[in-house]
Amino acid sequence: MVKFARLEDRALIRVAGEDAEKFLQALVTCDVDHLAPGEANFGALLTPQGKILFDFFVIRTEQGFVLDVAADMRDDLVKRLNFYKLRAKVDVAPDDEAMNVFAAWDGEPGPTGGIAVPDPRLAELGWRIYAGVAPEGELSDYEAHRMAHGIPEGGKDYVFGDAFPHEALMDQFGGVDFAKGCYVGQEVVSRMQHRGTARKRVIMVKSDGALPPASVPIEAGGKPVGTMGSSHGGQGLAMLRLDRVREAIDAGEPLVAGGAPITAKLQTWVTFGWPEG
């Protein structure tokens, strides 16, 4: 049976006008040129130093584009995009229609009366739906679903303005297009990809009991190895220094978060492994 959840912590932005495609393509990490109406990509707007300022879904519509962004970041993203607008013929504004954001998984959602797109990050995540009304469900159910597949979210598993796309796994689930042209922060991101210099990554962690809240330090042998991200019960995500975690594993030192022992595990869908010992 298909499961649904209304994502109350998401909001929408409209980007329209004859220059909308060119405008976004020159700014964001993902490709928008090849999106057909009703298709979506996941991407980010970076600082010139290559760190994530905002992450979002980009959905192509017949009228332009819709950005699905964290609700508490919507107005700041509108302001930032308008800062880059200059003479471009593009209109950027909060969505003023009664559109809500939903997630659906464990099957196809069927007719929604709105826009339904497969989640571009990972097929197992299901669908994103943009509609006025959809079957209700618990946000916590979606969070548990997200945790089970190890997909990070900005503001929950990494700090905006402080993480590179590789650290947030955007290189792993298509959030960065390495074949497209220039965008803000592109040089730094391309260098990290070429040199393989991402030492920190958001990976899955587990505990026999409830995990501590986000930002709690994680240690091994009394030394810091990372910080907690979001969690649901005993399943969560954490930003970890892979080399230090590997050293702790080799030395038989447990990882500890908030006084509780935890275990770390790489997501099954990532292409990187633990650093060589």
matplotlib code that plots the C-alpha trace (Angstrom):
import matplotlib.pyplot as plt

x = [0.0, 1.3, 2.3, 2.0, 3.3, 2.8, 6.2, 5.2, 8.8, 9.0, 7.9, 7.9, 9.4, 8.4, 11.1, 9.7, 10.5, 12.2, 15.7, 14.7, 16.5, 19.7, 19.6, 19.3, 21.7, 24.5, 23.9, 23.0, 24.9, 22.5, 21.5, 18.2, 18.7, 17.6, 14.6, 11.3, 8.1, 7.2, 10.8, 12.9, 16.6, 18.1, 20.8, 22.2, 23.3, 26.8, 29.1, 32.0, 34.1, 32.0, 29.9, 26.2, 24.0, 20.7, 19.7, 16.4, 14.5, 14.2, 10.9, 10.3, 6.7, 5.0, 5.4, 9.0, 10.4, 9.4, 12.0, 11.1, 13.2, 13.2, 10.4, 12.7, 15.1, 12.6, 12.7, 16.5, 16.7, 14.3, 16.4, 19.7, 18.4, 17.1, 20.5, 22.0, 19.2, 20.8, 19.3, 18.0, 14.4, 13.3, 10.9, 11.7, 9.0, 7.5, 4.7, 1.4, -0.8, -2.2, 0.3, 1.6, 4.6, 4.0, 6.1, 4.8, 6.6, 6.1, 4.2, 3.1, 0.8, -1.7, -3.6, -2.8, -4.4, -1.0, 2.6, 4.1, 7.8, 10.1, 12.5, 15.7, 18.1, 17.2, 14.4, 13.7, 12.7, 9.5, 7.8, 7.5, 4.0, 3.0, -0.8, -3.5, -4.7, -3.2, -3.8, -2.5, 0.4, 2.9, 6.1, 7.8, 7.1, 8.8, 11.8, 12.1, 11.9, 14.6, 16.9, 16.5, 18.0, 20.6, 19.7, 20.9, 19.0, 20.5, 19.8, 19.3, 22.4, 24.8, 25.0, 24.2, 27.3, 29.6, 29.5, 30.7, 28.4, 30.7, 30.3, 26.5, 26.7, 25.4, 28.1, 26.6, 22.9, 23.2, 23.0, 26.1, 26.4, 30.1, 29.6, 27.7, 29.3, 30.2, 28.1, 28.8, 31.5, 32.1, 35.9, 36.2, 33.7, 35.4, 38.8, 37.4, 36.0, 39.3, 41.5, 39.2, 39.7, 36.4, 37.5, 34.1, 30.8, 27.3, 26.8, 24.4, 24.7, 22.8, 22.3, 20.4, 18.5, 17.5, 20.2, 21.2, 20.0, 21.8, 25.1, 26.1, 29.8, 30.8, 34.1, 36.4, 39.1, 38.3, 39.0, 36.4, 35.4, 32.2, 28.8, 25.3, 22.7, 19.0, 17.7, 14.6, 14.8, 18.0, 18.6, 20.3, 22.9, 26.1, 28.8, 32.0, 35.7, 36.0, 39.7, 39.3, 36.4, 38.4, 41.3, 38.9, 37.4, 40.9, 41.9, 38.8, 37.7, 33.9, 32.2, 30.3, 27.7, 26.3, 27.7, 26.0, 27.9, 26.9, 27.9, 28.6, 27.7, 28.2, 25.0, 24.6, 24.2, 27.4, 30.4, 33.1, 34.5, 36.3, 39.8, 42.7, 44.1]
y = [0.0, 3.4, 5.6, 9.4, 12.2, 15.9, 17.6, 20.6, 21.8, 22.4, 25.4, 26.4, 29.1, 30.0, 30.9, 32.0, 34.2, 33.8, 33.6, 31.3, 28.2, 30.1, 31.9, 28.7, 26.7, 29.3, 29.2, 25.7, 22.5, 20.3, 20.3, 22.1, 22.4, 18.9, 18.7, 18.2, 19.5, 17.2, 16.2, 17.1, 17.2, 17.8, 20.5, 23.4, 27.0, 27.3, 30.0, 31.0, 28.8, 25.7, 25.3, 24.6, 27.7, 26.1, 22.7, 22.1, 20.1, 21.8, 20.8, 21.9, 23.0, 24.4, 27.9, 27.7, 26.1, 25.3, 25.0, 22.8, 24.1, 24.0, 26.3, 28.3, 29.0, 30.0, 33.8, 33.8, 31.8, 34.2, 37.1, 35.4, 34.5, 38.0, 39.3, 37.3, 38.4, 41.6, 42.2, 38.7, 38.4, 36.2, 36.5, 34.8, 34.8, 32.6, 30.3, 32.0, 29.1, 26.7, 24.0, 21.6, 19.2, 15.5, 12.4, 9.0, 5.7, 1.9, 2.2, 4.7, 7.5, 7.5, 10.6, 13.5, 16.6, 18.2, 17.4, 14.1, 13.4, 10.5, 11.5, 12.1, 11.2, 7.6, 5.5, 3.8, 7.1, 7.2, 10.4, 14.1, 15.4, 19.1, 19.4, 21.1, 18.0, 14.5, 11.6, 12.6, 10.8, 11.4, 13.4, 11.1, 8.2, 9.9, 10.7, 7.1, 6.1, 8.7, 7.4, 3.8, 4.8, 7.1, 10.3, 13.5, 16.8, 20.3, 21.9, 18.5, 16.5, 19.2, 22.9, 25.3, 27.4, 24.8, 21.7, 20.8, 18.9, 15.8, 15.8, 15.9, 13.0, 15.1, 13.6, 10.2, 10.8, 13.2, 16.5, 17.8, 17.6, 17.3, 17.7, 21.0, 24.4, 26.8, 27.6, 29.3, 27.4, 25.0, 25.2, 24.0, 21.2, 20.0, 20.0, 17.9, 15.4, 15.2, 14.9, 12.8, 15.0, 14.6, 13.4, 13.9, 12.3, 11.9, 8.2, 6.0, 5.4, 3.1, 2.6, 0.1, 3.0, 6.4, 8.4, 11.9, 15.0, 16.8, 18.5, 16.2, 15.3, 11.8, 10.5, 7.5, 6.9, 10.4, 12.1, 13.8, 12.0, 13.8, 15.1, 13.7, 14.7, 13.8, 10.5, 8.5, 6.1, 4.1, 4.9, 8.2, 10.0, 11.7, 13.8, 11.7, 11.8, 8.5, 8.2, 8.6, 6.2, 3.7, 4.1, 3.6, 0.5, -1.0, -0.2, -1.7, 1.6, 2.2, 5.3, 7.2, 9.9, 11.6, 8.8, 6.0, 3.5, 3.7, 1.9, 3.5, 1.9, 3.1, 3.4, 0.5, 2.9, 4.9, 4.3, 5.2, 2.9, 3.3, 4.8, 2.3, 1.5]
z = [0.0, -1.0, 2.0, 2.0, 4.2, 4.0, 4.3, 6.4, 6.5, 2.8, 0.7, -3.0, -5.2, -8.7, -11.3, -14.6, -17.6, -20.9, -19.2, -16.4, -17.8, -18.6, -15.3, -13.2, -15.3, -14.6, -10.8, -9.5, -9.3, -11.2, -14.9, -15.7, -19.5, -20.2, -17.9, -19.6, -18.1, -15.2, -14.5, -11.5, -10.4, -7.0, -6.7, -4.6, -4.7, -3.4, -2.1, -4.3, -2.0, -3.0, 0.2, 0.2, 0.9, -0.1, -1.4, -3.3, -5.9, -9.3, -11.1, -14.7, -15.5, -18.6, -17.1, -15.9, -12.8, -9.2, -6.5, -3.5, -0.6, 3.2, 4.4, 6.8, 3.9, 1.2, 1.7, 1.9, -1.3, -3.1, -2.0, -3.0, -6.5, -7.1, -6.1, -9.0, -11.5, -12.7, -16.2, -16.8, -17.8, -15.0, -12.1, -8.8, -6.1, -3.4, -4.7, -4.0, -4.9, -2.4, -3.3, -0.6, -0.7, -0.1, -0.3, -1.4, -1.3, -1.4, -4.8, -7.4, -6.0, -8.9, -9.9, -7.6, -9.1, -9.2, -10.1, -9.2, -9.9, -9.0, -6.3, -8.4, -5.6, -5.1, -6.7, -3.4, -1.9, -4.1, -5.3, -4.6, -5.0, -5.4, -5.0, -3.0, -1.3, -0.9, 1.5, 4.9, 6.6, 9.4, 8.7, 11.1, 8.9, 6.0, 8.2, 9.2, 5.5, 4.7, 7.5, 6.3, 3.0, 4.4, 2.5, 4.1, 4.2, 4.6, 8.0, 9.5, 8.7, 7.6, 8.3, 5.4, 4.6, 6.2, 4.0, 0.5, -1.9, -1.6, 2.2, 1.7, -0.8, -3.7, -5.9, -5.1, -5.9, -8.9, -7.1, -9.0, -12.8, -13.5, -17.2, -17.3, -17.6, -14.9, -11.9, -8.6, -6.7, -9.6, -9.6, -6.0, -6.4, -9.6, -7.8, -5.0, -7.5, -9.5, -6.4, -4.3, -1.3, 0.5, 4.0, 5.7, 4.6, 5.9, 6.6, 8.5, 12.3, 14.6, 18.3, 20.4, 22.0, 20.8, 19.2, 20.6, 18.8, 15.9, 16.6, 19.5, 19.0, 18.2, 19.6, 19.4, 22.0, 23.4, 20.1, 17.9, 14.7, 13.7, 14.7, 14.8, 12.2, 12.3, 13.7, 14.2, 17.1, 16.8, 13.1, 12.1, 10.0, 11.1, 9.5, 10.1, 9.2, 7.4, 8.0, 11.8, 12.0, 10.0, 12.4, 15.4, 13.8, 13.2, 16.8, 18.2, 19.7, 19.9, 18.5, 21.2, 20.8, 23.9, 26.0, 24.0, 21.8, 18.1, 14.9, 11.5, 8.2, 4.6, 2.6, 0.1, -2.9, -2.4, -4.6, -2.1, 0.6, 3.8, 3.4, 3.2, 6.6]

ax = plt.figure().add_subplot(projection="3d")
ax.plot(x, y, z, "-o")
ax.set_aspect("equal")
plt.show()
